[in-house]
Amino acid sequence: MARAAAPPPLHRLPGLALLCLAVAVCFSGGENAAAAAWTRKIVGVHELRVGDFSVKVTNWGATLMSVILPDSKGNLGDVVLGYDTVAEYVNGTAYFGGLIGRVANRVAGARFTLARVWDGATGRAMELWADQPGVQFYTSNGLAGVRGKGGSVYRRYAALCLETQGFPDAVNHPSFPSQIVRPGKVYSHDMLFKFSFA
């Protein structure tokens, strides 16, 4: 009997996350011209569904809008902070769910190994593999009264996220893997998420 193929050769980022996967790439104030231009374009939402598990993602920066999965008691819940509409993602001041970017944020000289994080109350867990050498651990400390899904008001530290990326400030450190994408070259960044509950 043939064995199932292993996941692609990605660096494993050991860590079971709270699945409050608030991939809040960064926070910023105000709307800009580029975001305003996007509101005039068609932004599609794609839903992937397997049984009770579903993921919604847009074609605007591969923005993750929702991850719905059961907890250990079978209760379905959306474990991603965010907004209700695409327009709110385009024009919002908290950039929830953004997955595209070579160095999405920064860690000033910091380095750590994340062994395990979990949500003991729900039993939800996530494992993450990526082909990037770095990971940014974000604690959503920039959320101060941001209105999100279903009218919820998100507070500071309402979620965490693991943002896989190249090493921050790599362009200024010759010993770091290069994050420069030359004209004509394709940027590629693979992540593999495994969701579960105990």
Buried (B, 14 or more C-beta within 10 A) or exposed (E): EEEEEEEEEBEEBEBBBBBBBBBBBBBEEEEEEEBEEBEEEEBEBEEEEEEEEBBBBBEBBBBBBBBBBBBBEEEEEBBBBBBBEBEBBBBBEBBBBBBEBBBBBBBEEEEEEBEEBBBEEBBBBBBBBBBBBBBBBBBBEBBEEBBBBEEEEBEEEBBBBBBBBBBBBBEEEEEBEEBEEEEEEEEEBEBBBEBEBE
